[in-house]
């Protein structure tokens, strides 16, 4: 919803309850906005949260504050000059109720993202009427009640009573619509008397009957619908732009005529009867079998002359939908509804795109003059705005997708290179500058043993087993502040103390080694394979940095790495030399391949 609705709430709470209570309401509602902007869009839940917070702070009811908020909006927009629009809708309160949808249409450019409700009136009598309210918002019944009470009081000097008759939900255009029927009790005798006078005046006049064909001739784009919503007759221009094998007469109208306005209203017989005083905008959708006769003739002529027919870079003539704007009228004599309309055209350039010519437009009205002058219809501007909004939404989704892929790319990069090192490379540092000497690091080599693969199937199972085990090791790495260097075949290499220096590099590696042994024993039970590990660890100095261009890796070099590797290759399976109770035991000289003897 737009900020103007919330501005009215803030203004009158501060005016009637004080600034301190408003601050408490904002705090209780956990509202991050302390000031609202007229043309900014806010979450719909903001209004409900403020009402609930007011009820909690003042010990009043939620419904009473939603009613109060509705009254506040009427009092607020009257100060901005919008009351002129309300007063201009008609002489009577019922006229206003019947024209609410038209009022919303007038504000579609001032508030282009407005999700306006739709309303229509039924069962009109001397004591009031029934108002049917349809909205995609939930929980605004009491808000509308307060709004109607204030409008009836301020603009029409009426005492109004409102009660809810029925509340239902219905699906429309993938939205869950909240449908509420209100009984409005007020003195409606003046409106009913005025309608009776109009009918009596017409009855006194002796007009000759007007055939339907005359209306269809007067409005060449009009369509006649029966109760099954099938097209029974049209103006002569509809078949001219139809250009499909299927006859336009007898088609199911909602399939090819889509309601743009009033918004959220299904194209049904009952809805049209209820909205006879509302301006309709309908998109005339092209038939799938639409054929451009002019281009077909050109293609046929060029093929007869032996010339290749090149596809035009522009859309075929008349390929675009036609926007029709007009009013629905019920004709009792033929039990049908006629849509008296004319196409909305901005300028001469749009005529061929829609398969029209200037003489196709209504001879009465200003349709031709507006096209020649290039005037912009509000309806066309709204379509252009909606298209721009859709493009903006697509752009936002593209940006979000770009951020998602960037995040995945970062995760992949950080799996090969430590984040601190990768960030340095992104800032333009050379790979050689990342090479450093670390005085104290601990290197770990862990080899999986017990795997045998004598066939391709065995090799695939081996790869699956190794993948599960290595994935479990990767989780342990994050837990013990250890950096995974690489996996080569059945050997898993990790280090602690680089690239992030830590004094606990040795305990980190020792602890993860014990967890690796336990994890492999645990997993070998359900993997159904007798797998063990052979681990080698050594601490000392080493050099580490990024090596390579096509597939850069963060590698370790030095005698510490070699010794840890030899420790792994000469160690016993799932065993440690030494006493875990930190006791001392002399084991003598140990021969390490390639390194000599160690005491």
C-alpha positions in Angstrom: 0.0 0.0 0.0 1.0 3.6 -0.6 2.4 5.7 2.2 -0.5 8.2 2.0 -2.7 5.7 3.8 -0.1 5.3 6.6 0.5 9.0 6.7 -3.1 9.6 7.6 -2.8 7.1 10.5 0.3 8.7 11.8 -1.1 12.2 11.5 -4.3 11.6 13.4 -2.8 9.3 16.1 -0.3 12.1 16.9 -3.1 14.7 16.8 -5.6 12.9 18.9 -3.4 10.6 21.1 -0.1 12.4 21.3 3.5 11.9 20.1 4.4 9.7 23.0 1.7 7.1 22.2 2.7 7.1 18.6 6.3 6.2 19.6 5.0 3.4 21.8 2.8 2.1 18.9 5.8 2.1 16.5 7.9 0.2 19.1 5.2 -2.3 19.9 4.5 -3.0 16.2 8.3 -3.5 15.5 7.8 -1.0 12.7 11.1 0.1 11.2 9.4 3.2 9.7 8.9 6.2 11.9 7.9 8.5 9.1 6.0 7.5 5.9 6.4 8.9 2.4 3.3 9.5 0.2 4.4 7.8 -2.9 6.5 5.0 -1.4 5.0 1.5 -1.3 4.9 -0.3 2.1 4.0 -3.9 3.1 0.2 -4.4 3.4 0.8 -5.9 6.9 2.0 -2.5 8.2 -1.5 -1.2 8.6 -2.7 -4.3 10.5 0.4 -4.3 12.7 -0.2 -0.6 13.6 -3.8 -1.4 14.5 -2.8 -4.3 16.7 -0.2 -2.2 18.4 -2.7 0.6 19.1 -5.1 -1.9 20.5 -2.4 -3.3 22.8 -1.2 0.1 24.0 -4.7 1.6 24.6 -6.5 -1.6 25.7 -9.0 -1.0 22.9 -10.2 -3.5 20.2 -8.4 -4.1 16.9 -11.6 -3.5 14.9 -12.2 -0.2 16.5 -8.8 1.1 15.4 -9.1 -0.3 11.8 -12.5 1.6 11.7 -10.6 4.7 13.0 -7.9 4.3 10.4 -10.5 4.3 7.6 -12.1 7.5 8.9 -8.6 9.1 9.2 -7.9 8.4 5.5 -11.1 10.3 4.4 -10.3 13.2 6.7 -6.7 13.3 5.5 -7.3 13.2 1.7 -9.9 15.9 2.1 -7.1 18.2 3.1 -5.2 17.3 0.0 -8.0 18.2 -2.4 -9.1 14.6 -3.3 -12.5 15.3 -1.9 -13.4 17.1 -5.1 -13.2 13.8 -7.0 -15.6 12.2 -4.5 -18.1 15.0 -4.7 -18.0 15.0 -8.5 -19.0 11.3 -8.9 -22.8 12.0 -8.5 -25.6 13.7 -6.6 -26.3 10.7 -4.4 -24.3 8.3 -2.2 -25.4 5.4 -4.4 -23.9 7.2 -7.4 -20.6 7.3 -5.5 -20.7 3.6 -4.7 -21.4 2.7 -8.3 -18.5 4.8 -9.5 -15.7 3.7 -7.1 -13.9 1.6 -9.7 -13.9 4.6 -12.0 -12.4 6.8 -9.3 -9.6 4.2 -8.8 -8.9 4.3 -12.6 -8.4 8.1 -12.4 -5.5 7.6 -9.9 -3.7 4.9 -11.8 -0.9 7.2 -12.9 -0.5 9.1 -9.6 -0.3 5.8 -7.8 0.7 3.3 -10.5 1.4 0.4 -8.1 -2.0 0.8 -6.4 -3.8 -2.6 -5.8 -7.3 -1.1 -5.8 -10.3 -3.2 -4.7 -13.4 -3.6 -6.9 -16.9 -2.8 -5.7 -20.4 -3.0 -7.1 -23.9 -2.4 -5.8 -27.0 -4.7 -5.8 -30.4 -4.7 -4.2 -31.0 -1.0 -4.3 -34.1 0.2 -2.3 -35.3 3.2 -0.3 -33.5 2.0 2.8 -30.1 1.5 1.2 -28.4 -1.2 -0.9 -26.0 -4.2 -0.8 -22.3 -3.4 -1.5 -20.1 -6.3 -2.8 -16.4 -5.6 -2.0 -13.6 -7.6 -3.7 -9.9 -7.2 -2.7 -6.7 -9.2 -2.7 -6.0 -7.9 0.8 -7.2 -9.7 3.9 -8.5 -8.1 7.1 -9.5 -4.7 5.7 -13.3 -5.1 6.2 -13.5 -2.8 9.2 -11.2 -0.3 7.5 -13.7 0.0 4.6 -16.5 0.3 7.1 -14.9 3.4 8.7 -14.1 4.9 5.3 -17.7 4.5 4.1 -19.1 6.0 7.4 -16.9 9.0 7.1 -17.7 9.6 3.4 -21.4 9.3 4.0 -21.2 11.8 6.9 -18.9 14.4 5.4 -19.9 14.5 1.7 -23.5 13.3 1.6 -24.7 14.3 5.1 -26.1 10.8 5.7 -26.4 8.6 8.7 -25.0 5.2 7.6 -25.2 1.8 9.2 -23.0 -0.9 7.9 -23.2 -4.7 8.6 -21.5 -7.6 7.1 -23.8 -10.1 5.4 -21.4 -12.6 4.0 -17.6 -13.2 3.7 -16.1 -15.6 1.2 -12.9 -16.2 -0.8 -12.6 -16.7 -4.5 -9.7 -17.2 -6.9 -9.1 -14.6 -9.7 -6.0 -14.3 -11.8 -3.9 -16.5 -9.5 -4.9 -14.2 -6.5 -7.0 -15.2 -3.5 -9.7 -12.6 -3.5 -11.5 -11.6 -0.3 -15.2 -11.1 -1.1 -17.4 -9.3 1.5 -21.1 -8.4 1.1 -22.2 -5.4 3.2 -25.7 -4.2 3.9 -25.7 -0.4 3.9 -28.7 1.2 5.6 -29.2 4.8 4.8 -31.9 7.2 3.4 -31.8 6.3 -0.3 -35.2 7.6 -1.2 -34.0 10.5 -3.2 -31.9 8.3 -5.5 -34.7 5.8 -6.0 -37.1 8.7 -6.7 -34.7 10.1 -9.3 -34.4 6.8 -11.1 -38.3 6.5 -11.2 -38.5 10.0 -12.7 -36.0 9.1 -15.4 -37.9 5.9 -16.3 -41.3 7.8 -16.3 -39.8 10.5 -18.6 -38.6 7.8 -21.0 -42.0 6.1 -20.9 -43.8 9.3 -21.9 -41.6 9.6 -25.0 -42.7 7.6 -28.0 -39.5 6.6 -29.6 -39.4 4.2 -32.5 -37.6 0.9 -31.8 -34.0 0.9 -32.7 -32.7 -2.4 -34.2 -29.5 -4.0 -32.8 -28.0 -3.7 -36.3 -28.1 0.1 -35.9 -26.0 0.0 -32.7 -23.6 -2.4 -34.3 -23.2 0.0 -37.2 -22.8 3.0 -34.9 -20.1 1.2 -32.9 -18.2 -0.9 -35.5 -16.1 -2.6 -32.8 -19.0 -3.5 -30.5 -19.9 -7.1 -29.6 -23.1 -8.7 -28.5 -23.0 -11.5 -25.8 -25.7 -14.0 -24.7 -25.9 -15.5 -21.2 -23.4 -18.2 -22.1 -20.9 -15.4 -22.9 -20.8 -16.4 -26.5 -20.6 -13.8 -29.3 -23.9 -13.6 -31.2 -23.2 -10.4 -33.2 -20.5 -7.9 -33.8 -19.8 -4.6 -35.5 -18.4 -4.9 -39.0 -14.8 -4.2 -38.0 -14.4 -7.1 -35.6 -14.5 -9.8 -38.4 -12.2 -7.6 -40.5 -9.5 -7.8 -37.9 -10.3 -11.3 -36.8 -8.7 -13.0 -39.9 -9.0 -16.6 -38.7 -10.5 -19.7 -40.0 -12.8 -20.0 -37.1 -15.9 -17.8 -37.3 -15.9 -15.1 -34.7 -19.7 -15.6 -34.1 -20.2 -18.3 -31.5 -16.8 -18.1 -29.9 -16.6 -18.1 -26.1 -15.8 -14.4 -25.4 -13.6 -14.8 -22.3 -11.2 -16.8 -24.4 -10.3 -14.0 -26.7 -11.6 -10.9 -24.8 -9.6 -10.3 -21.6 -10.7 -7.8 -19.1 -8.0 -5.2 -18.2 -10.3 -3.0 -16.2 -11.9 -3.2 -13.7 -9.0 -5.1 -12.3 -9.5 -8.5 -10.6 -13.0 -9.0 -12.2 -13.8 -12.2 -14.1 -15.5 -11.8 -17.4 -18.9 -13.3 -16.4 -22.5 -12.5 -17.1 -23.3 -11.6 -13.5 -20.2 -9.4 -13.0 -21.1 -7.4 -16.1 -24.6 -6.8 -14.9 -23.3 -5.6 -11.6 -20.8 -3.3 -13.2 -22.9 -1.7 -15.9 -21.9 1.8 -14.8 -18.2 1.1 -14.7 -15.9 1.7 -17.7 -14.5 -1.5 -19.2 -11.2 -2.0 -21.0 -10.9 -5.3 -22.8 -7.9 -6.7 -24.7 -9.0 -8.3 -28.0 -6.5 -11.2 -28.3 -5.5 -12.5 -31.7 -6.6 -16.0 -32.7 -3.8 -18.6 -32.9 -4.7 -19.2 -36.5 -4.4 -15.5 -37.3 -3.1 -14.9 -40.9 -1.8 -11.7 -42.4 -3.6 -11.8 -45.7 -1.6 -8.9 -47.1 1.8 -10.7 -46.5 0.4 -14.0 -47.7 -0.5 -12.3 -51.0 3.0 -10.7 -51.2 4.6 -14.1 -50.5 2.5 -15.7 -53.2 3.4 -13.1 -55.8 7.1 -13.2 -55.0 7.1 -17.0 -55.3 5.4 -16.8 -58.7 8.2 -14.5 -59.9 10.8 -16.9 -58.6 12.0 -14.5 -55.9 12.8 -15.7 -52.4 10.5 -14.4 -49.8 12.4 -12.9 -46.9 10.9 -12.7 -43.5 10.2 -9.1 -42.5 12.1 -7.8 -39.4 8.9 -6.2 -38.1 5.8 -8.0 -36.8 3.2 -9.0 -39.3 0.5 -6.5 -40.1 -2.3 -6.6 -37.5 -0.4 -9.0 -35.2 -0.8 -6.9 -32.0 -3.9 -7.1 -29.7 -6.4 -4.4 -29.8 -7.4 -2.6 -26.6 -11.2 -1.8 -26.6 -12.7 0.7 -24.2 -16.4 1.3 -23.5 -19.4 0.4 -21.5 -21.6 -2.6 -21.1 -25.3 -2.3 -21.7 -28.0 -4.9 -21.0 -30.7 -5.1 -23.7 -33.7 -6.7 -22.2 -35.6 -7.2 -25.5 -32.9 -9.7 -26.8 -31.7 -10.8 -23.3 -28.1 -9.9 -24.3 -25.3 -7.6 -23.3 -23.7 -5.3 -25.8 -20.3 -3.8 -25.4 -20.3 -0.3 -26.9 -16.7 0.5 -27.4 -14.0 1.9 -29.6 -10.3 1.0 -30.0 -7.6 2.9 -28.1 -5.0 4.1 -30.6 -2.1 6.5 -29.8 -1.0 7.6 -33.2 -0.9 6.6 -36.9 2.1 4.3 -36.4 -0.1 1.9 -34.3 -2.8 1.5 -36.9 -0.9 -1.0 -39.2 0.4 -2.9 -36.2 -3.2 -3.6 -35.2 -4.4 -4.2 -38.7 -6.5 -1.0 -38.7 -7.0 2.1 -40.9 -8.1 5.6 -40.0 -11.5 5.1 -41.6 -12.1 2.0 -39.3 -12.5 4.3 -36.3 -15.8 5.5 -35.0 -17.1 8.4 -37.1 -18.5 10.1 -34.0 -16.4 11.2 -31.0 -12.8 12.3 -31.1 -11.1 9.0 -32.0 -9.8 10.1 -35.4 -8.7 13.5 -34.2 -6.8 12.0 -31.2 -4.9 9.6 -33.5 -4.0 12.4 -36.0 -2.9 14.6 -33.1 -0.9 11.8 -31.6 -2.5 12.2 -28.2 -1.6 9.6 -25.6 -4.6 7.7 -24.1 -4.4 7.1 -20.4 -5.1 3.4 -21.0 -2.2 3.1 -23.5 0.1 4.9 -21.1 -0.9 2.5 -18.4 0.0 -0.5 -20.6 3.3 1.1 -21.3 3.9 1.6 -17.6 2.9 -2.0 -16.9 5.4 -3.2 -19.5 8.1 -1.0 -18.0 7.2 -2.4 -14.6 7.5 -6.0 -15.9 10.9 -5.2 -17.4 12.0 -3.7 -14.1 10.8 -6.9 -12.3 12.7 -9.0 -14.8 15.8 -6.9 -14.3 15.5 -7.3 -10.5 15.2 -11.0 -11.0 18.2 -11.0 -13.3 20.2 -9.1 -10.6 19.1 -11.5 -8.0 20.1 -14.4 -10.2 23.4 -12.7 -10.9 24.0 -12.4 -7.2 23.1 -16.0 -6.7 25.6 -17.2 -9.4 28.2 -14.9 -8.0 27.8 -16.5 -4.6 28.1 -19.9 -6.1 31.2 -18.8 -8.0 32.7 -17.5 -4.8 32.0 -20.7 -3.0 33.7 -22.6 -5.8 36.7 -20.3 -5.7 37.0 -20.5 -2.0 37.0 -24.2 -2.2 40.2 -24.0 -4.3 41.8 -20.9 -2.7 41.4 -19.6 0.9 39.1 -16.6 1.0 41.7 -14.2 2.4 44.1 -15.1 -0.5 41.3 -15.0 -3.1 40.3 -11.5 -2.0 43.9 -10.3 -2.4 44.0 -11.7 -5.9 40.8 -9.9 -6.7 42.3 -6.6 -5.6 44.9 -7.1 -8.3 47.8 -8.7 -6.4 50.0 -11.1 -8.4 49.9 -14.8 -7.4 53.6 -14.7 -6.4 52.7 -12.1 -3.7 50.5 -14.6 -2.0 53.5 -16.9 -1.3 54.5 -16.7 2.4 56.7 -18.6 4.8 54.9 -19.9 7.9 57.1 -20.8 10.9 54.7 -23.1 12.5 52.1 -25.2 10.7 50.8 -28.8 11.0 50.3 -30.9 7.9 48.0 -33.9 7.8 47.8 -36.7 5.2 45.0 -39.2 5.5 44.9 -42.2 3.2 41.8 -44.4 2.7 42.8 -48.1 2.6 40.8 -51.3 2.0 39.3 -50.3 -1.3 39.7 -52.7 -4.2 38.3 -52.2 -7.7 38.6 -55.0 -10.2 35.8 -53.8 -12.6 34.2 -50.6 -13.8 31.2 -51.2 -11.5 33.6 -51.6 -8.5 35.4 -48.4 -9.5 32.1 -46.5 -9.6 31.2 -47.8 -6.1 34.6 -46.8 -4.9 34.1 -43.3 -6.2 30.7 -43.0 -4.5 32.2 -44.3 -1.2 35.1 -41.9 -1.4 32.8 -39.0 -2.2 30.7 -39.7 0.9 33.7 -40.0 3.2 35.4 -36.9 1.8 32.2 -35.0 2.2 32.2 -36.0 5.9 35.8 -34.9 6.2 35.0 -31.5 4.7 32.5 -30.9 7.4 35.1 -31.7 10.1 37.6 -29.3 8.5 35.3 -26.3 9.2 34.7 -27.5 12.7 38.4 -27.7 13.7 39.8 -24.6 11.9 41.7 -26.7 9.4 42.2 -25.9 5.7 41.6 -28.6 3.2 44.5 -28.5 0.7 43.6 -31.2 -1.9 42.6 -34.8 -2.5 44.8 -36.9 -4.7 43.3 -40.4 -5.3 42.7 -41.9 -1.9 44.8 -39.4 0.0 43.2 -36.4 1.8 45.6 -33.5 2.6 44.8 -30.7 5.2 46.8 -28.1 7.1 46.4 -25.8 10.1 48.3 -22.7 10.8 48.1 -21.4 7.2 46.9 -19.2 5.6 45.4 -18.1 9.0 48.1 -18.3 11.6 47.2 -20.0 14.9 49.1 -21.3 17.9 46.8 -24.3 18.1 47.7 -25.8 14.8 48.9 -29.1 16.3 45.9 -29.7 18.5 43.6 -28.8 15.6 45.2 -31.4 13.3 45.4 -34.1 16.1 41.7 -33.6 17.0 40.5 -33.8 13.4 42.6 -37.0 12.9 40.8 -38.7 15.8 37.4 -37.7 14.4 38.4 -39.0 10.9 39.2 -42.4 12.4 35.8 -42.5 14.2 33.9 -41.2 11.2 35.4 -43.8 8.8 34.6 -46.6 11.3 31.0 -45.3 11.6 30.5 -45.0 7.9 32.1 -48.4 7.0 29.2 -50.1 8.8 26.5 -48.8 6.5 28.7 -48.6 3.4 29.2 -52.3 3.6 33.0 -51.9 3.0 35.9 -52.6 5.2 37.6 -49.2 5.0 40.3 -47.9 7.2 42.6 -44.9 7.3 46.3 -44.3 7.6 47.2 -40.9 8.9 50.5 -39.0 9.1 51.1 -35.7 10.8 54.1 -33.4 11.1 54.6 -29.8 12.4 57.2 -27.3 11.3 57.8 -24.5 8.9 56.5 -24.4 5.3 56.0 -22.2 2.3 52.4 -21.7 1.0 50.9 -19.8 -1.9 48.9 -19.9 -5.1 50.4 -21.9 -7.9 49.1 -22.2 -11.5 47.1 -20.2 -14.0 44.4 -22.4 -15.6 43.7 -24.2 -12.4 45.2 -22.2 -9.5 45.6 -24.0 -6.2 46.9 -23.0 -2.8 49.8 -25.4 -2.2 52.3 -26.1 0.6 56.0 -26.7 0.0 58.8 -27.7 2.3 60.4 -30.5 4.4 57.4 -30.5 6.8 55.1 -31.6 3.9 57.5 -34.3 2.8 57.8 -35.6 6.4 54.1 -35.7 7.0 53.6 -37.6 3.7 56.3 -40.2 4.8 54.7 -40.5 8.2 51.4 -41.4 6.5 52.9 -43.9 4.2 54.8 -45.7 7.0 52.1 -45.5 9.7 49.9 -48.3 10.8 46.2 -48.5 9.9 44.0 -46.6 12.4 46.8 -46.4 14.9 48.9 -43.7 16.6 52.3 -44.1 17.9 52.5 -42.6 21.5 50.4 -42.7 24.6 47.3 -40.6 24.5 47.7 -40.1 28.3 50.8 -37.9 27.5 53.2 -40.5 29.0 56.7 -40.8 27.6 57.8 -44.0 25.9 61.1 -44.7 24.2 60.7 -46.4 20.9 64.2 -45.9 19.5 65.1 -44.9 16.0 62.5 -45.0 13.3 63.5 -45.3 9.6 61.5 -42.8 7.4 61.8 -43.4 3.7 63.6 -40.6 2.0 64.1 -38.7 5.2 66.6 -40.9 7.1 66.2 -42.1 10.8 64.2 -40.1 13.3 64.5 -40.6 17.1 
